[in-house]
Amino acid sequence: MARAVVVQSTLGALDPVLDALAWPEGEGYAFRVFFAAPAARESFTDARRPGCAEVRELREISGGMMVAGQSPALPLRLAMAEGEIEIVPDLPDLGPFAGTNALLALRLEESADVVLEWLAYHAGQHGAESAVIINRAPPDSPAGGPAEFAEALERGLEARGLGLPVAVIDSVVPLGKPGWGPENHLYLAPDAPGKDRMKMPAHDLWRAPLGQGVVYEIAKWRYLARARAVLALDVTDLLAMSAPDAPTAFDLCLAAKGGVVLLAGRRIYPWRVRQGEPARFADHICQQFDARRGIARWGVAPERAGLQNTWRAIRVAYARPETGQVVPFWRAMALRVPGRAASELAPKTSLVEDPALVALATGVFGHKPIRPPVSAAKPAPAQALAAGRTAIVTTMKNEGPFILEWLAYHRAIGVQDFLVYTNDCTDGTDTMLQVLQAKGLVQQRDNPFRSMSLPPQHAALQAAESEPVIRDCGWAICMDVDEFINIKIGDGTLPALYAAMGSANMISLTWRLFGNADVEGYEDRFLLDQFSLCAPEVVRKPHQAWGFKTLFRNIDIYKKLGVHRPKGLIPDLWDQVAWLNGSGRPMPREMFRNGWRSTLETYGYDWVQLNHYALRSAESFLVKRDRGRVNHVDRDQGLHYWFRMNHNAVEDRSIRRMLPALEAEWARLMADPEIAAAHAHSVACHRAKIAELRAEPVPSAFYAELTGERLKRLSRMLHMFGSAVFSAGPGIIPPDLHSRDLPRGFFFAPEPEPEPQEPQ
């Protein structure tokens, strides 16, 4: 076997030139000079000047510039727009790499041991015969300087018996992107959770993501122009294993019509690294089951693809990859972002063991990785209809006048159990619920949020997890007293919905926001009879419009209750999630961990929707605003809330077919004198509070604004507004917009729309 050879070259030593190459050609020398980004086009000229080289091409590459041409002698003199510069170029070193299968990689601060393992793997398993490594580490890196890295690499190659020619391209100038933090910092790890709570790292031009894309062309012309095939990877990337008799990725480059193949990567993670040991490639046995964003790299046969086609970070310019030919690779994230636990690099609920990675770790690397635990869901009947009792867990504060209708309706459609947490009630809500509990109709609990230092709704859900009514139910949902499950199939009951669901174990009920329908005064009448104006089915803004609540089978696929859906997916059970949208269509796996609102691809109302009567009458909203929000005790429910939730654009009476069933159950409940008295007391308290508020100047003025003509008209126009309008409130809308004759398709969005965040 040939002796290992590690050669070094250095970028940036020829200021202002990043690199320069020349070789004999004809009666002089051909040359290529590479300038770092930013390299303004107006700084260069291809005009002939006496005594200067002939410039035949100026090529902008990722903000840098490659200048190519012919020089009669060396050192070459290069004409610039303002003056001339003299450059002493190097001779390309193509010989050791000619005809080889070469790897072209970026290295940040990965250790020589990592790079050696990477080289050995690709040589032994994929036929790599040489490598060019662009070493981006700063000269004072804790991982060692350029000379130390090259020496360790050469010693390691000798020790492993790897007779590979390896070139290391160092740099005396940073190659990162201006304004960015370190690429090996957790903040830049693509899947790291909790970035909203992280502090953005300081700018680090050495360690930032690559900003000098021209280095790929430097590597080509300095070392790789005559290579058989080249694969562009980083030193944390491993080509996936292929069948023993399959062509290598290098072979595929030669076979490709245009000489280029696509390399498509996925990030991989350890489940855990043994304490006190450094992470290895072989620890990486997990992938995210719901990963969507891949990594694009390329392989090329230089002569077949054409040397004039520019090599860039993620593609070869003007060269179409072979159709239908994709070479997979894995990116080892615990090596790329060292010193971090797997749970910091990606949500543990997304990580699942990959059999191919386990086989690689044990069979190729001879390692025994720590494997994730094997979980089992709670046994359950195959059919949703036979899953057992249905329970609702909810929180309430001063909802007394509205409890009985909500309870009667949901009992009528098939809900058996109700667990209600209350706090700070002054309108008889607690009294009503205690009466209902005494009669076996609900279970009432004081909300423990103060002792738990959590928002009331989250505290209630955490406490509910240990309650027998939730622990032992067959189906559960977390919802509010202003939300009504509207089943549109069969006889409108839960058994009809469950029968249609078959073996599915979750279904999302997308909100349909119902406005106040211009109802101003409070009446002790069914909400379902008073309010039938709502948002259109297709309404993407405000982001609350397509929020959903989820009815789910209690089979331990998830670890805990959540406001919108169960949370804490047990990752190795992800394939047991059978989640439908409101039209009975499967939900995509990307929703399984954190989804809380529907999209154009996932919304559905054909089977079931959640009618959300967030406002009720204008007078009742005065009381709601006065009591505050159950889940956000420090937030005012004022004009902005009314504006974004008051949708009166279309009519939906579908739930009214259940009025006879509601009326029958209501009559049964109200036949009990204690229940009737508790309801009457809450109604009286509600009316008294309305009278008190309307007698005060500020609430009275607020009521007048709610019931004014402008907000009434705007409530029928909300589909015309972008997110920024709902964030800012109606004050941002031109005062006369509601009275204008607007063109068809009119849309008002004065600012870029922010990405929605899940409500807490």
Buried (B, 14 or more C-beta within 10 A) or exposed (E): EEEBBBBBBBBBBBEEBBBBBBBEEEEBBBBBBBBBBEBEEEEBBEEEBEEBBBBEEBBBBBBBBBBBBBBBEBBBBBBBEEEEBEBEBBEBBBEBBBEBBBBBBBBBBBBBEBBBBBBBBBBEBBBBBBBBBBBBBBEEBEBBBBEEBBBBBBBBBEEBEBBBBBBBBBBEBBBBBEEBBBBBBBBBBBBBBEEEEEEEBEBBBBBBBBBBBBBBBBBBBBBBBBBBBBBBBBBBBBBBBBEEEEEBBBBBBBBBEBBBBBBBBBBBBBBBBEEEEBBBBBBBBBBBBBBEEBBEBBBBBBBBBBBEBBBBBEBBEEBEBBEEBEBBBBBBBBBBBBEBEBBBBBBBBBBBBBEEBBEBBBEBBEBEBEBBEEEEBEEBEEEBBEBBBBBBBBBBBBBBBBBBBBBBBBBBBBBBBBBBBBBBBEBBBBBBBBBBBEEEBBBBBEBBBEEBEBBBBBBBBBBBEEBEBBEEBBBBBBBBBBBBBBBBBBEBBBBBBBBBBEEBBBBBBBBBBBBBBBBEEBEBEBBBBBBBBBBBBEBBBBBBBBBBBBBBBBBBBBEEBBBBBBBBBBBBBBEBBBBBBBBBBEBBBBBBBBBBBBEEEBBBBEBBBBBBBBBBBBBBBBBBBBBBBBBBBEEEBBBBBBBBBBBBBBEBEBBBEBBEBBBEBBEEBBEBEEBBBBBBBBBBBBBEBBEEBBEEEEBEEBBEBBBEEBBBEBBBBBBBBBBBBBBBBBEBBEEEBBEEEEEEEEEBEEEEBEEBEEBE
